[in-house]
Amino acid sequence: MVEIASALAGVLKPGRHGPPAKTAGLTLSEVKGRDVVQVGAWRETVDRVREKLAYDLGTPPATGTRAAVTAGERTVIPVGPDKFLVVAPASDNLFQKLSAAFPASEAVVTELGHSRAILRIAGPNARDLVARYLAVDLDPSVFPVGSFAASGLHGVGVLLHYVRDMGGSSVFEAPVFDLYLPRSFAASLTEGVLHVAEQWPCQVEA
């Protein structure tokens, strides 16, 4: 596929942002080199599509309503009862492979990689920052690793995925969240997030 140009390069300037005397409680970065493809099944084919995706991608079947499944660098997010977002390295040529795997009688495959930007928010204050914007209960007992939620950021629909923990003595230590943003709003939304993140402060990584 054609390489996906960065939507956030003009906003996320690598370096430290915020008071220099404080230890950075956040890191922000753009997740690059990823492709996003939506697979929309029909009501009568959704079970077959779910199982076939799991087999082809090497993931567990995406059967939950709030939990993504991941194997290596491939993730399947069941965003609806019959819709799945598949996220994988751009080098996987997802759209071509999945289009060949699913005839129109089973599913509709749509390329979304060029219409999304992925902002990664990580660190001890990641929950604090995300909670400023999204109406999502981020307590680990309710929203554990792997969870996802659709929400709104300044009236724009976004998707939050709790990717993993960076490690530490507590599950509150350093969560890693990926925030999927519509490309046309990505720069302005990220600029606002970065401005608020400076209070902790934050480190922007290339």
HELIX and SHEET records of a PDB file:
HELIX    1   1 VAL A   46  LEU A   57  1                                  12    
HELIX    2   2 ALA A   90  ASP A   92  5                                   3    
HELIX    3   3 LEU A   94  ALA A  101  1                                   8    
HELIX    4   4 GLY A  113  SER A  115  5                                   3    
HELIX    5   5 ALA A  126  TYR A  133  1                                   8    
HELIX    6   6 ARG A  183  ALA A  197  1                                  15    
SHEET    1   A 7 GLY A  15  HIS A  17  0                                        
SHEET    2   A 7 CYS A 202  VAL A 204 -1                                        
SHEET    3   A 7 LEU A  26  GLU A  30  1                                        
SHEET    4   A 7 ARG A 116  ALA A 122 -1                                        
SHEET    5   A 7 PRO A 175  PRO A 182 -1                                        
SHEET    6   A 7 VAL A 156  ASP A 165 -1                                        
SHEET    7   A 7 PHE A 148  LEU A 153 -1                                        
SHEET    1   B 5 VAL A  69  ALA A  71  0                                        
SHEET    2   B 5 ARG A  74  GLY A  80 -1                                        
SHEET    3   B 5 LYS A  83  PRO A  89 -1                                        
SHEET    4   B 5 ARG A  34  ALA A  41 -1                                        
SHEET    5   B 5 ALA A 107  GLU A 111 -1                                        
END                                                                             
